[in-house]
Amino acid sequence: MPAAADGAKALKHLEHKLGIVMGQTSADGLFTLQQSECLGACADSPVMLVNDLTMCSFMSNEKLDQLIDGLKSAEAK
């Protein structure tokens, strides 16, 4: 599957999980979905940048769920 299709699938999953669309922030203020410039890692798609600092590769729906749930748990502490 082309990298763009992988990214679109990951975005759709995140939008559903967070209840927001690209450009919006979740009601709890923890998550904002923003499009980024090319990260130069098409072979590792889907790829995302978390907090403009950490690049995450091969983000399956399961890995996306783990990331979101982990970030929510860390914020709750």
Contact map, one row per residue, 1 for C-alpha under 8 A:
11101100000000000000000000000000000000000000000000000000000000000000000000000
11111100000000000000000000000000000000000000000000000000000000000000000000000
11111110000000000000000000000000000000000110110000000000000000000000000000000
01111111000000000000000000000000000000000000000000000000000000000000000000000
11111111100000000000000000000000000000000000000000000000000000000000000000000
11111111110000000000000000000000000000000000110000000000000000000000000000000
00111111111000000000000000000000000000000000111000000000000000000000000000000
00011111111100000000000000000000000000000000000000000000000000000000000000000
00001111111110000000000000000000000000000000000000000000000000000000000000000
00000111111111000000000000000000000000000000010000000000001110010000000000000
00000011111111100000010000000000000000000000000000000000000000000000000000000
00000001111111110000000000000000000000000000000000000000000000000000000000000
00000000111111111000000000000000000000000000000000000000000010000000000000000
00000000011111111100000000000000000000000000000000000000000000010000000000000
00000000001111111111110000000000000000000000000000000000000000000000000000000
00000000000111111111000000000000000000000000000000000000000000000000000000000
00000000000011111110000000000000000000000000000000000000000000001000000000000
00000000000001111111000001000010000000000000000000000000000000000000000000000
00000000000000111111100001000000000000000000000000000000000000000000000000000
00000000000000110111110111000000100000000000000000000000000000000000000000000
00000000000000100011111100000000100000000000000000000000000000000000000000000
00000000001000100001111100000001111000000000000000000000000000000000000000000
00000000000000000000111110000001111000000000000000000000000000000000000000000
00000000000000000001111111000001110000000000000000000000000000000000000000000
00000000000000000001001111101111100000000000000000000000000000000000000000000
00000000000000000111000111111111000000000000000000000000000000000000000000000
00000000000000000000000011111100000000000000000000000000000000000000000000000
00000000000000000000000001111110000000000000000000000000000000000000000000000
00000000000000000000000011111111000000000000000000000000000000000000000000000
00000000000000000000000011111111000000000000000000000000000000000000000100000
00000000000000000100000011011111100000000000000000000000000000000000000000000
00000000000000000000011111001111110000000000000000000000000000000000000000000
00000000000000000001111110000011111000000000000000000000000000000000000000000
00000000000000000000011100000001111100000000000000000000000000000000000000000
00000000000000000000011000000000111110000000000000000000000000000000000000000
00000000000000000000000000000000011111100000000010000000000000000000000000000
00000000000000000000000000000000001111100000000000000000000000000000000000000
00000000000000000000000000000000000111111000000000000000000000000000000000000
00000000000000000000000000000000000111111100001000000000000000000000000000000
00000000000000000000000000000000000001111100000000000000000000000000000000000
00000000000000000000000000000000000001111111101000000000000000000000000000000
00100000000000000000000000000000000000111111111000000000000000000000000000000
00100000000000000000000000000000000000001111100000000000000000000000000000000
00000000000000000000000000000000000000001111111000000000110000000000000000000
00100110000000000000000000000000000000001111111000000000111000000000000000000
00100110010000000000000000000000000000000101111100000000111100000000000000000
00000010000000000000000000000000000000101101111110000011111000000000000000000
00000000000000000000000000000000000000000000011111000011101000000000000000000
00000000000000000000000000000000000100000000001111111111000000000000000000000
00000000000000000000000000000000000000000000000111111111000000000000000000000
00000000000000000000000000000000000000000000000011111100000000000000000000000
00000000000000000000000000000000000000000000000011111100000000000000000000000
00000000000000000000000000000000000000000000000011111110000000000000000000000
00000000000000000000000000000000000000000000000011111111000000000000000000000
00000000000000000000000000000000000000000000001111001111100000000000000000000
00000000000000000000000000000000000000000000001111000111111000000000000000000
00000000000000000000000000000000000000000001111100000011111000000000000000000
00000000000000000000000000000000000000000001111000000001111100000000000000000
00000000010000000000000000000000000000000000111100000001111111110000000000000
00000000010000000000000000000000000000000000010000000000011111110000000000000
00000000010010000000000000000000000000000000000000000000001111111000000000000
00000000000000000000000000000000000000000000000000000000001111111100000000000
00000000000000000000000000000000000000000000000000000000001111111110000000000
00000000010001000000000000000000000000000000000000000000001111111111000000000
00000000000000001000000000000000000000000000000000000000000011111111100000000
00000000000000000000000000000000000000000000000000000000000001111111110000000
00000000000000000000000000000000000000000000000000000000000000111111111000000
00000000000000000000000000000000000000000000000000000000000000011111111100000
00000000000000000000000000000000000000000000000000000000000000001111111110000
00000000000000000000000000000000000000000000000000000000000000000111111111000
00000000000000000000000000000000000000000000000000000000000000000011111111100
00000000000000000000000000000100000000000000000000000000000000000001111111110
00000000000000000000000000000000000000000000000000000000000000000000111111111
00000000000000000000000000000000000000000000000000000000000000000000011111111
00000000000000000000000000000000000000000000000000000000000000000000001111111
00000000000000000000000000000000000000000000000000000000000000000000000111111
00000000000000000000000000000000000000000000000000000000000000000000000011111
